[in-house]
């Protein structure tokens, strides 16, 4: 479960950050992502993807826990419009914050859920 999260959430985060940072203005407006949010998404996505494709089970699980927690935190801070000095996050309910909240919940679940007997056998 953590491996799938790391692979796919990493790709989602890299794409979301890159499109928000370098995409056309209409797309960046739709995502509502601020510069700090985009950079965090790209860096987090690269680390998660590495863990998903090359990392050990422990790294994937830790990546899901930390990555999910960071994504959820960024989504919550941005949605609540809580400003952090030196970090430009999305303000209010935006596409980027919704994605961060969803990825965060998925990561926390993947990282902390107990392995089932079937999953442990694979």
N, C-alpha and C positions, 0 to 999 in steps of 0.2 A: 504494500500500500504506500509506504514512504517512497519507494523507488518511483512509482508512477507519479506521485505528487512532484517529486524533485524534477523528473524529466519534463512533464507537461506544464507545471506551474512555472518552471524556469523559462520555458519557451514563451509562455503567455506574458510573463513579466518583462522579458527582453523586448518582445514585440510592442507591448503597451508603452514601455519607456521610449523606445526608438521612434514609434509613431507620434507620441506626444512631443518629443523633442525635435524631431527632424521632419515630421509629416507636414502636409499642407495646412494652412491656417484653419480651414474649415474643420479638419479632423482634430486638430489640437483644441479647438473651441468645443467640439462635441465631447471630447474626453474630459475637458475641464482640468487637465493635469498641469500643475505648475512645474517649474524647472527642477526644484528639489525632489519632487515626487518622481519625475522621470529618471533622474540619475539614480535614485535609490532603487527604482524598479529594474533598471538595466543591470546594475551591479549585483543585486540580489538574484536576478534571473540567471546571470552568468554563473554564479556560485552554485545555485540550485541545479542548473543543467549539468555542470561538471559532476556534482555528487550523484545525480541521477544516472548518468551514463558511465562514469568511471569510478565512483566512490564505493566504499564498503557499505554493508547494511547499517553499521553504526553511524557512518557519516550521513547516509540518506535519512536516517531517523532523526539525527541531530539537526540536519538541514531543514527537515519538515517542521520540527519544533521551533527552531529559531526563525526560519523564514516565515512560517505561518504566524508566529508571534509578531514579527516586525511588520508584516503586511497588514495584520489586523490593527496594530498600533497606528500605522500611517493612515489607514482608512478611518479609524476612530478620531484621530486628531484632526484630520482634514475635514471630516463630516461635521465635527463639533466646532470647526473654525478656531481651533486653539493654535495660536501662533507660537512658534519656537524661534528665538533669535538666530539668524544665520541660516535658517532652513525654510525654503519657500514651498509650502505644501498646498494642495488643492483646497479651496475654501468651499464649504457647504456640500450638499449632495451633488456629486458629479459622477460621470462614468468611471473615472479612475478610482475614486473612493469606493464605489460599489464593487469594482473588480478586486480592489485590495481587501475589502471585507470578506468577499467570497473566497478568495485565495487564502486569506488568513484562517478562516474557519476550516477550510479543507486541510490546510497544513497542520493546524493544531490537532485536528481529528486524526490525521494520518500519522503524526508523530507520537501521539500519546495513546492511541488505541492499542489494545492488546491484540497480538497475532492470534488468528484462529488456527485450529489444527490443520485445516486444509491449506491455509496460506503458509504455515510453517513447513509443510511438506514440499513446497515448490521451491 
